Amino acid sequence: MRLRIRFTKLGKVRFLGHRDLARIWERTLRRAELPVAYSEGFSPRPKLAFGLALSTSYESDGEYLDVDLAPSDSPLQLAALPGRLSALLPQGIDVTAVCEVSRSEPSLQQAVTSCSWLIDVVDVSVTEAATAVDRALAAPHLMLTRERKGKQVTDDLRPYLLDLSVIGPTPTGARLAAELGTQPRTLRPAELLAALDPPLREGLVRRTHQWTTHDGARRELLPVDATSAQHDGERAS
């Protein structure tokens, strides 16, 4: 059996790196007494698979984790899992949905085709941000040169910029909404801002959705449902 878990990463926990997050999940699943399957070999590891990497300091409303479970005689109550897991997780990490998925489905890394983002930019007015956005959307190419493995590499980011808009002011600047492609490479918010004319400076960034494409239609990997969402904010004392 494979479970797909959707969870948040908000507030101070956004500064956790991937390895720390993985250790937290391993400990939480053990405390929840779920029959997690382990790999074979000299150093068995729990069979966990995370979605697309999230940069340290970025927040998220929708992170994903696939967990393989070993056979068990005890029935698993999926509806109770969001609250059960959220109560064991640190503040800022809440499970908002859980479902069973087939082991034959594409991995999370393969399934995601784009991500939606809220990106705060600082020390810039809404008008200035809108000008940079309009230039990017009108441009046939959006070139960015970076150093990769000791070499200067220039990429055209425009094919990965699926949508971009200014949605309003913030106390320190403006807020952008973006949808950025992930196949065959992932366009990161920091790269997008560096490629704008003029470049914009990054503030708080939050990933809001991870999308997949099914029969030509875009859909979420796992939508938040009312039953799961009601557990948000429940914490262990």
C-alpha positions as CSV (number, residue, x, y, z in Angstrom):
1,M,0.0,0.0,0.0
2,R,1.2,3.5,-0.8
3,L,0.0,6.7,0.9
4,R,0.3,10.1,-0.6
5,I,0.4,12.9,2.0
6,R,0.0,16.6,1.4
7,F,1.4,18.9,4.0
8,T,2.3,22.6,4.7
9,K,5.6,24.1,5.5
10,L,4.9,27.5,7.0
11,G,6.6,29.9,9.4
12,K,9.9,29.1,11.1
13,V,10.0,25.6,9.7
14,R,10.7,27.0,6.3
15,F,14.3,27.2,7.3
16,L,14.5,23.4,7.7
17,G,16.6,21.7,5.0
18,H,15.6,18.5,3.2
19,R,17.5,16.2,5.5
20,D,16.1,17.6,8.6
21,L,12.6,17.5,7.2
22,A,13.1,13.8,6.2
23,R,14.2,13.0,9.7
24,I,11.2,14.7,11.2
25,W,8.9,12.6,9.0
26,E,10.7,9.4,9.8
27,R,10.3,10.1,13.5
28,T,6.6,11.2,13.1
29,L,5.6,8.1,11.1
30,R,7.3,5.9,13.8
31,R,5.5,7.7,16.6
32,A,2.2,7.3,14.7
33,E,2.9,3.5,14.6
34,L,2.4,3.3,10.9
35,P,3.8,0.0,9.3
36,V,6.2,1.8,7.1
37,A,8.0,-0.5,4.6
38,Y,11.8,-0.6,4.6
39,S,14.4,-1.1,1.9
40,E,16.5,-4.3,2.0
41,G,20.3,-4.5,2.3
42,F,22.9,-3.6,4.9
43,S,21.4,-0.3,6.0
44,P,17.6,-0.5,5.6
45,R,15.8,2.8,5.1
46,P,12.1,3.7,5.3
47,K,10.5,3.9,1.8
48,L,9.7,7.6,1.6
49,A,9.6,9.7,-1.5
50,F,9.3,13.5,-1.4
51,G,8.0,15.7,-4.2
52,L,10.0,18.5,-5.9
53,A,12.6,20.1,-3.7
54,L,11.7,23.3,-2.0
55,S,14.4,25.9,-1.4
56,T,15.3,26.5,2.2
57,S,13.4,29.7,3.5
58,Y,10.5,29.1,1.0
59,E,7.1,28.4,2.5
60,S,4.5,26.0,1.0
61,D,0.8,25.3,1.2
62,G,1.2,22.0,-0.7
63,E,4.2,19.7,-0.2
64,Y,4.0,16.0,-0.9
65,L,5.3,12.7,0.5
66,D,4.7,9.2,-0.7
67,V,5.0,6.5,1.9
68,D,5.1,2.7,1.2
69,L,3.5,0.6,3.9
70,A,4.2,-3.0,4.8
71,P,1.2,-5.5,4.9
72,S,-0.7,-5.2,8.2
73,D,-3.6,-7.0,9.8
74,S,-4.8,-3.7,11.4
75,P,-7.1,-1.6,9.1
76,L,-5.9,1.9,8.4
77,Q,-8.3,4.8,9.0
78,L,-7.3,7.3,6.3
79,A,-9.8,9.9,7.4
80,A,-8.2,10.1,10.8
81,L,-4.6,10.3,9.6
82,P,-4.3,14.1,8.9
83,G,-5.2,15.0,12.5
84,R,-3.2,12.1,13.9
85,L,0.0,13.1,12.0
86,S,-0.4,16.8,12.4
87,A,-0.5,16.4,16.2
88,L,2.9,14.8,16.1
89,L,4.6,17.3,13.7
90,P,6.3,20.6,14.6
91,Q,4.3,23.9,14.4
92,G,4.0,25.0,10.8
93,I,3.8,21.4,9.3
94,D,0.2,20.3,9.1
95,V,-1.1,17.4,7.1
96,T,-4.0,18.6,4.9
97,A,-4.9,15.5,2.9
98,V,-4.0,11.8,2.7
99,C,-5.0,9.2,0.1
100,E,-4.0,5.8,-1.2
101,V,-2.2,5.8,-4.6
102,S,-1.2,2.9,-6.9
103,R,2.5,1.9,-6.8
104,S,2.3,2.0,-10.6
105,E,1.7,5.7,-10.7
106,P,4.5,8.0,-11.8
107,S,6.8,9.2,-9.0
108,L,6.1,12.7,-7.5
109,Q,9.2,14.0,-9.3
110,Q,7.9,12.8,-12.7
111,A,4.3,13.7,-12.1
112,V,4.6,17.4,-11.4
113,T,4.5,19.5,-14.6
114,S,4.3,23.0,-13.0
115,C,4.0,24.9,-9.7
116,S,2.1,27.9,-8.6
117,W,3.9,30.5,-6.5
118,L,3.3,33.7,-4.5
119,I,6.5,35.8,-4.7
120,D,7.0,38.9,-2.7
121,V,9.5,41.4,-4.2
122,V,11.0,44.1,-2.1
123,D,12.0,47.8,-2.6
124,V,9.9,48.1,-5.7
125,S,6.5,49.7,-6.4
126,V,3.5,47.9,-8.0
127,T,4.0,50.0,-11.1
128,E,7.7,49.1,-11.4
129,A,7.0,45.4,-10.8
130,A,4.2,45.4,-13.4
131,T,6.6,46.9,-16.0
132,A,9.1,44.1,-15.4
133,V,6.3,41.5,-15.6
134,D,4.9,42.9,-18.9
135,R,8.4,42.9,-20.5
136,A,9.0,39.3,-19.5
137,L,5.6,38.2,-20.9
138,A,6.1,40.1,-24.1
139,A,9.7,38.8,-24.7
140,P,10.2,35.8,-27.0
141,H,13.2,34.8,-24.9
142,L,14.2,35.2,-21.3
143,M,17.9,34.5,-21.0
144,L,19.8,33.8,-17.8
145,T,23.5,33.0,-17.4
146,R,24.6,30.9,-14.4
147,E,27.6,29.0,-13.3
148,R,27.1,25.3,-13.4
149,K,29.9,22.8,-12.5
150,G,32.5,25.5,-13.0
151,K,31.2,26.6,-16.4
152,Q,29.0,29.5,-17.5
153,V,25.7,28.2,-18.9
154,T,23.0,30.3,-20.6
155,D,19.4,29.1,-20.5
156,D,16.2,30.4,-22.1
157,L,13.7,30.5,-19.2
158,R,10.8,31.8,-21.3
159,P,9.3,28.3,-22.2
160,Y,9.0,27.6,-18.4
161,L,7.2,30.9,-17.6
162,L,3.6,29.8,-17.9
163,D,2.0,32.8,-16.1
164,L,3.0,35.9,-14.2
165,S,1.1,38.8,-12.8
166,V,1.2,41.5,-10.1
167,I,-1.6,40.9,-7.6
168,G,-1.0,43.9,-5.3
169,P,1.3,45.8,-2.9
170,T,2.9,44.6,0.3
171,P,4.4,46.7,3.1
172,T,7.8,46.3,1.6
173,G,7.1,46.1,-2.1
174,A,4.8,44.0,-4.3
175,R,3.4,40.5,-4.6
176,L,3.6,38.4,-7.8
177,A,1.7,35.3,-8.7
178,A,3.5,32.9,-11.0
179,E,3.1,29.5,-12.6
180,L,6.5,28.0,-13.5
181,G,7.2,24.9,-15.4
182,T,9.1,21.9,-14.1
183,Q,9.7,19.7,-17.1
184,P,12.4,18.9,-18.3
185,R,13.9,21.3,-15.8
186,T,12.5,23.3,-13.0
187,L,12.3,27.1,-13.2
188,R,12.9,28.5,-9.7
189,P,11.5,31.8,-8.4
190,A,14.9,33.2,-7.8
191,E,16.0,32.5,-11.4
192,L,12.9,34.1,-12.7
193,L,13.5,37.3,-10.7
194,A,17.1,37.4,-11.8
195,A,16.1,37.2,-15.5
196,L,13.6,40.1,-15.3
197,D,14.4,43.6,-16.7
198,P,15.2,45.1,-14.3
199,P,15.9,42.1,-11.9
200,L,13.7,42.1,-8.8
201,R,14.8,41.3,-5.3
202,E,13.2,38.3,-3.6
203,G,11.3,38.5,-0.3
204,L,9.0,35.9,1.2
205,V,8.1,33.1,-1.3
206,R,5.4,30.5,-1.0
207,R,4.6,27.6,-3.2
208,T,0.8,27.2,-3.3
209,H,0.2,24.3,-5.7
210,Q,2.0,21.5,-7.5
211,W,0.2,20.5,-10.8
212,T,0.1,17.5,-13.0
213,T,-1.5,17.0,-16.4
214,H,-4.0,14.2,-17.0
215,D,-5.8,13.8,-20.3
216,G,-4.7,17.3,-21.3
217,A,-6.2,18.9,-18.2
218,R,-4.2,20.4,-15.3
219,R,-5.1,19.1,-11.8
220,E,-3.6,19.0,-8.4
221,L,-1.7,15.9,-7.2
222,L,-4.0,15.7,-4.2
223,P,-6.6,18.4,-3.5
224,V,-7.4,19.4,0.0
225,D,-10.8,18.2,1.1
226,A,-13.0,19.5,3.8
227,T,-12.6,16.4,6.0
228,S,-8.8,16.6,5.9
229,A,-8.6,20.4,6.2
230,Q,-10.6,20.5,9.4
231,H,-7.6,19.1,11.2
232,D,-5.4,22.1,10.3
233,G,-3.9,23.7,13.4
234,E,-4.5,20.8,15.8
235,R,-1.3,20.5,17.8
236,A,0.0,18.2,20.5
237,S,0.3,19.9,23.9
